[in-house]
Amino acid sequence: MTLPVEHLTWQKGGQNEADLRDHLVRALIRSGVCVTLQDASLDYLFIANLPDCWSVLPAHSPRDEDMFGPEIGAALTSLKTDAITQQENQKQEMTVGQNQFFEFNVELLVPTHNPALIMTTIVDLTEERRRERTLKALLRELSHRSKNLLAIIQSIATQTARHSGTLDSFLTKFRGRLYSLSQSQDLITDSSWTGARFRDLASQQIEKYVSEDHSGITVEGDDPWLSPNEALHVGLALHELIVNAASHGGASKATAPVTLICDSTLEGARQQVSIRWHETRPESEASNAEAEQQDGRFGSIVLERVVPNAVNGVAHYRIAADHVAYDLTFTQENPT
């Protein structure tokens, strides 16, 4: 229910009406709200704060078509005519060009002792509409990324189950991989879904499985910006390598040195990113390569197939008695 105007205003009795009007007009002009007044013949009596996209020609009495252009002017004149004939307020949103939006509120004023007047309030909705469009785009992007993430999780669950001998083994591996994804997703979210830095991604994956001083793994080279898709899958690859090193090598005890190197080379509009992992296995801690390959079968699938396919790259993975090596190379079309 809309309250009558007299219920929304108050003034002390005996005030000078002319002074009050002057103060109110000054306040209106300073507010930035566009208000116009016209008589019943649609001749303009007052215009305040007309938006910059329109202008008033001072040489003659303005008409709607003169100020707002033929299309909006005709629509606005029609609104005002309807307000007079139907004795009802009218409202319509109109677009100026491609990126400006305004709401026109047309109100018929019928004072007790004066002729009827038409008051039009013009509200700039441009920023509101831009925020709505941005929000819709973000929601679409969120839906798209959520579906992609769910597809990755489904694949991880299926492949982990296929290569796990027991329920406990499945849960341990699956939880670790989910944790890896969630950590990478946190970095992506912190950047408003634009991606993540390689070193941030590596540090995040290393912290969970390697000693506090991280002396078992040395990270060298460049620090390229990775897209959300690249960050998720590179993070997953690093997780597999680090878990394997912690389980079968000596990275967690800082006795088997691991070097992680990232190189990025810009070639025109493209950037080639190369990630290399080299893990040395001393004889005293060298594991059985064949047994390790059996245990890490799904890890091999992730490293050799899933990750390179997801980033349109190539990868090589080798487990030997004295070392583990992994190389991933992919090209970024529009590097940041």
C-alpha positions as CSV (number, residue, x, y, z in Angstrom):
1,M,0.0,0.0,0.0
2,T,1.3,3.4,-0.9
3,L,1.0,6.2,1.7
4,P,-0.4,9.6,0.6
5,V,2.2,12.3,0.2
6,E,0.9,14.1,3.3
7,H,1.8,11.1,5.4
8,L,5.4,11.2,4.3
9,T,6.2,14.9,4.8
10,W,5.9,17.4,7.7
11,Q,6.4,21.1,8.0
12,K,6.0,23.6,10.8
13,G,3.0,25.9,10.5
14,G,3.4,29.5,9.5
15,Q,6.5,28.9,7.2
16,N,7.0,31.1,4.2
17,E,6.0,28.9,1.3
18,A,8.2,30.7,-1.2
19,D,11.3,30.3,1.0
20,L,10.5,26.6,1.4
21,R,10.2,26.1,-2.3
22,D,13.6,27.8,-2.9
23,H,15.3,25.6,-0.4
24,L,13.6,22.5,-1.8
25,V,14.6,23.3,-5.4
26,R,18.2,23.9,-4.3
27,A,18.2,20.6,-2.5
28,L,16.7,18.9,-5.6
29,I,19.4,20.3,-7.9
30,R,22.2,19.2,-5.5
31,S,20.7,15.7,-5.2
32,G,21.4,14.9,-8.9
33,V,17.9,13.5,-9.4
34,C,16.4,14.6,-12.7
35,V,12.9,16.1,-12.4
36,T,10.9,17.9,-15.0
37,L,7.5,19.7,-14.8
38,Q,5.1,20.3,-17.7
39,D,1.7,21.7,-18.0
40,A,-1.3,19.8,-19.5
41,S,-0.2,20.9,-23.0
42,L,3.2,19.3,-22.3
43,D,5.0,22.7,-22.4
44,Y,8.0,22.5,-20.1
45,L,8.0,24.7,-17.0
46,F,11.0,23.3,-15.1
47,I,13.9,21.0,-15.8
48,A,16.6,20.0,-13.2
49,N,19.6,17.7,-13.6
50,L,19.0,16.4,-17.1
51,P,21.5,13.5,-17.7
52,D,24.5,14.4,-19.8
53,C,23.4,12.2,-22.7
54,W,20.6,14.7,-23.4
55,S,20.5,18.5,-23.7
56,V,18.1,21.4,-23.8
57,L,18.3,23.9,-26.6
58,P,17.7,27.4,-25.0
59,A,16.5,29.1,-28.2
60,H,13.0,27.7,-28.0
61,S,10.6,25.9,-25.7
62,P,11.9,22.3,-25.6
63,R,9.8,19.4,-26.7
64,D,10.4,15.7,-25.8
65,E,11.6,14.9,-29.4
66,D,14.1,17.8,-29.2
67,M,15.7,16.7,-26.0
68,F,15.5,12.9,-26.1
69,G,15.5,12.2,-29.8
70,P,12.6,10.9,-32.0
71,E,12.3,7.3,-30.5
72,I,12.5,8.1,-26.8
73,G,10.7,11.4,-27.3
74,A,7.7,9.8,-28.9
75,A,7.5,7.0,-26.3
76,L,7.7,9.6,-23.5
77,T,5.1,11.8,-25.0
78,S,2.8,8.8,-25.3
79,L,3.4,8.0,-21.6
80,K,2.4,11.5,-20.5
81,T,-0.6,11.5,-22.7
82,D,-1.7,8.2,-21.1
83,A,-1.1,9.7,-17.7
84,I,-3.5,12.6,-18.5
85,T,-6.2,10.6,-20.2
86,Q,-6.2,7.6,-17.8
87,Q,-5.6,9.7,-14.7
88,E,-2.9,7.2,-13.7
89,N,0.9,7.4,-13.2
90,Q,3.0,5.8,-15.9
91,K,6.4,4.2,-15.8
92,Q,8.8,2.8,-18.5
93,E,12.4,1.8,-18.7
94,M,14.3,2.9,-21.9
95,T,17.7,2.2,-23.3
96,V,20.0,4.9,-24.7
97,G,22.5,3.4,-27.1
98,Q,23.9,0.1,-26.0
99,N,25.0,0.8,-22.4
100,Q,22.8,3.4,-20.7
101,F,19.4,2.6,-19.0
102,F,16.9,5.0,-17.6
103,E,13.5,4.7,-15.9
104,F,10.9,7.4,-16.6
105,N,8.3,7.9,-13.9
106,V,5.4,10.1,-15.1
107,E,3.0,11.4,-12.4
108,L,-0.1,13.5,-12.9
109,L,-0.3,16.3,-10.3
110,V,-3.7,17.8,-9.8
111,P,-3.4,20.7,-7.3
112,T,-6.5,22.1,-5.7
113,H,-6.4,25.6,-7.1
114,N,-4.1,25.2,-10.1
115,P,-4.1,23.5,-13.5
116,A,-2.9,19.9,-13.7
117,L,0.9,19.4,-14.1
118,I,3.0,16.5,-15.3
119,M,6.0,15.6,-13.2
120,T,8.6,13.3,-14.7
121,T,11.4,11.8,-12.7
122,I,14.2,10.2,-14.6
123,V,16.3,7.6,-12.7
124,D,19.6,6.4,-14.1
125,L,19.7,2.6,-13.9
126,T,22.9,2.1,-15.8
127,E,25.1,1.0,-12.9
128,E,22.3,-1.2,-11.6
129,R,21.9,-2.9,-14.9
130,R,25.6,-3.3,-15.3
131,R,25.8,-5.0,-11.9
132,E,23.0,-7.3,-12.9
133,R,24.7,-8.3,-16.1
134,T,28.0,-8.9,-14.3
135,L,26.2,-11.0,-11.7
136,K,24.5,-13.0,-14.4
137,A,27.8,-13.6,-16.2
138,L,29.4,-14.6,-12.9
139,L,26.6,-17.1,-12.2
140,R,26.9,-18.6,-15.7
141,E,30.7,-18.8,-15.1
142,L,30.1,-20.4,-11.7
143,S,27.7,-23.0,-13.2
144,H,30.2,-23.8,-16.0
145,R,33.1,-24.2,-13.6
146,S,31.0,-26.2,-11.1
147,K,30.1,-28.6,-13.9
148,N,33.7,-29.0,-14.9
149,L,34.8,-29.5,-11.3
150,L,32.2,-32.1,-10.8
151,A,33.3,-33.9,-13.9
152,I,36.9,-33.9,-12.7
153,I,35.7,-35.3,-9.3
154,Q,33.6,-38.0,-10.9
155,S,36.6,-39.1,-13.0
156,I,38.9,-39.1,-10.0
157,A,36.4,-41.1,-7.9
158,T,36.0,-43.7,-10.7
159,Q,39.7,-44.1,-11.5
160,T,40.7,-44.1,-7.9
161,A,38.2,-46.8,-7.1
162,R,39.4,-48.8,-10.1
163,H,43.0,-48.8,-8.9
164,S,42.4,-49.2,-5.2
165,G,42.4,-52.7,-3.6
166,T,40.5,-51.8,-0.4
167,L,38.0,-49.2,0.8
168,D,40.6,-47.7,3.1
169,S,43.1,-47.3,0.3
170,F,40.4,-45.7,-1.9
171,L,39.3,-43.2,0.9
172,T,42.9,-42.2,1.6
173,K,43.8,-41.5,-2.0
174,F,40.4,-39.9,-2.9
175,R,40.5,-37.5,0.1
176,G,44.0,-36.5,-0.8
177,R,43.0,-35.7,-4.4
178,L,39.9,-33.8,-3.3
179,Y,42.0,-31.8,-0.9
180,S,44.4,-30.9,-3.8
181,L,41.5,-29.7,-5.9
182,S,40.0,-27.7,-3.1
183,Q,43.3,-26.0,-2.4
184,S,43.8,-25.1,-6.0
185,Q,40.2,-23.9,-6.2
186,D,40.8,-21.6,-3.2
187,L,43.6,-19.9,-5.0
188,I,41.4,-19.5,-8.1
189,T,38.6,-18.1,-6.0
190,D,40.9,-15.6,-4.3
191,S,41.8,-14.2,-7.7
192,S,38.1,-13.8,-8.7
193,W,38.4,-16.9,-10.9
194,T,41.2,-15.5,-13.1
195,G,43.7,-18.2,-12.1
196,A,46.8,-18.6,-9.9
197,R,50.5,-18.2,-9.9
198,F,52.6,-21.4,-10.4
199,R,54.7,-20.9,-7.3
200,D,51.6,-20.3,-5.1
201,L,50.2,-23.5,-6.5
202,A,53.4,-25.5,-5.9
203,S,53.8,-24.1,-2.3
204,Q,50.2,-25.0,-1.5
205,Q,50.6,-28.6,-2.6
206,I,54.0,-29.1,-1.0
207,E,53.1,-27.8,2.5
208,K,50.8,-30.8,3.3
209,Y,53.2,-33.6,2.6
210,V,56.8,-32.2,3.0
211,S,58.7,-31.1,6.1
212,E,57.9,-27.7,7.5
213,D,61.1,-26.1,6.0
214,H,60.3,-27.6,2.6
215,S,64.0,-28.4,2.2
216,G,63.2,-31.7,0.4
217,I,61.9,-29.8,-2.7
218,T,63.6,-26.9,-4.5
219,V,61.3,-24.8,-6.7
220,E,63.1,-22.8,-9.4
221,G,62.5,-20.9,-12.6
222,D,59.6,-18.7,-13.7
223,D,56.3,-18.0,-12.0
224,P,53.7,-17.8,-14.8
225,W,50.1,-17.0,-14.3
226,L,47.9,-20.1,-14.9
227,S,44.3,-20.0,-16.1
228,P,41.7,-21.7,-13.8
229,N,41.7,-24.9,-15.9
230,E,45.5,-25.0,-16.0
231,A,45.8,-24.3,-12.2
232,L,43.4,-27.1,-11.3
233,H,45.2,-29.7,-13.4
234,V,48.7,-28.6,-12.7
235,G,47.8,-28.7,-9.0
236,L,46.5,-32.2,-9.4
237,A,49.7,-33.3,-11.2
238,L,51.9,-31.7,-8.5
239,H,49.8,-33.5,-5.9
240,E,50.4,-36.9,-7.5
241,L,54.2,-36.3,-7.8
242,I,54.5,-35.0,-4.2
243,V,52.5,-37.8,-2.6
244,N,54.5,-40.4,-4.6
245,A,57.7,-38.8,-3.4
246,A,56.5,-38.7,0.2
247,S,55.4,-42.3,0.0
248,H,58.2,-44.0,-2.0
249,G,61.0,-41.4,-2.0
250,G,62.7,-39.3,0.6
251,A,61.2,-35.9,-0.1
252,S,59.3,-35.8,3.2
253,K,62.6,-36.4,5.0
254,A,64.7,-34.1,2.9
255,T,67.1,-37.0,2.1
256,A,66.2,-37.4,-1.6
257,P,66.5,-34.0,-3.3
258,V,63.7,-33.0,-5.6
259,T,63.9,-30.1,-8.1
260,L,60.8,-28.5,-9.6
261,I,61.5,-26.1,-12.4
262,C,59.1,-24.0,-14.4
263,D,60.2,-22.2,-17.6
264,S,58.0,-19.9,-19.6
265,T,58.9,-18.6,-23.1
266,L,56.9,-15.9,-24.8
267,E,56.6,-16.3,-28.6
268,G,54.4,-13.6,-30.1
269,A,50.9,-13.9,-28.6
270,R,51.6,-17.3,-27.2
271,Q,53.6,-18.4,-24.2
272,Q,55.0,-21.9,-23.8
273,V,55.1,-23.2,-20.2
274,S,57.4,-26.1,-19.3
275,I,57.2,-27.8,-15.9
276,R,59.9,-30.3,-14.9
277,W,60.1,-32.5,-11.9
278,H,63.3,-34.4,-11.1
279,E,63.5,-36.6,-8.0
280,T,66.8,-38.4,-7.1
281,R,66.6,-41.7,-5.3
282,P,69.8,-42.6,-3.4
283,E,70.6,-46.3,-3.3
284,S,69.8,-46.5,0.4
285,E,66.3,-45.4,-0.2
286,A,65.7,-46.5,-3.7
287,S,62.3,-48.2,-4.0
288,N,61.3,-51.0,-6.3
289,A,60.3,-49.2,-9.4
290,E,58.0,-51.9,-10.7
291,A,56.1,-52.0,-7.4
292,E,55.9,-48.2,-7.3
293,Q,54.5,-48.2,-10.8
294,Q,51.8,-50.7,-9.8
295,D,50.9,-48.7,-6.7
296,G,50.7,-45.4,-8.6
297,R,48.9,-46.6,-11.7
298,F,46.2,-44.0,-11.5
299,G,48.8,-41.3,-10.7
300,S,50.4,-42.2,-14.0
301,I,47.1,-41.8,-15.8
302,V,46.7,-38.4,-14.3
303,L,50.2,-37.3,-15.2
304,E,50.4,-38.8,-18.7
305,R,46.9,-38.5,-19.9
306,V,44.4,-36.4,-17.9
307,V,46.6,-33.3,-17.2
308,P,48.2,-32.9,-20.6
309,N,44.9,-33.5,-22.4
310,A,43.2,-30.9,-20.2
311,V,45.8,-28.2,-20.9
312,N,46.4,-29.2,-24.6
313,G,50.0,-30.2,-23.8
314,V,52.3,-33.1,-23.8
315,A,53.8,-35.0,-20.9
316,H,56.5,-37.6,-20.2
317,Y,56.6,-39.6,-16.9
318,R,59.4,-42.0,-15.9
319,I,59.9,-44.0,-12.7
320,A,63.3,-45.7,-12.4
321,A,65.2,-47.2,-9.5
322,D,67.3,-44.1,-8.9
323,H,65.1,-41.3,-10.0
324,V,61.6,-40.1,-11.0
325,A,61.2,-37.6,-13.8
326,Y,58.1,-35.7,-15.1
327,D,57.9,-33.1,-17.9
328,L,54.8,-31.2,-18.8
329,T,54.7,-28.6,-21.6
330,F,51.7,-26.6,-22.8
331,T,51.0,-23.4,-24.6
332,Q,49.0,-20.4,-23.4
333,E,47.2,-18.6,-26.1
334,N,46.7,-15.3,-24.3
335,P,49.2,-15.2,-21.3
336,T,48.6,-12.7,-18.6
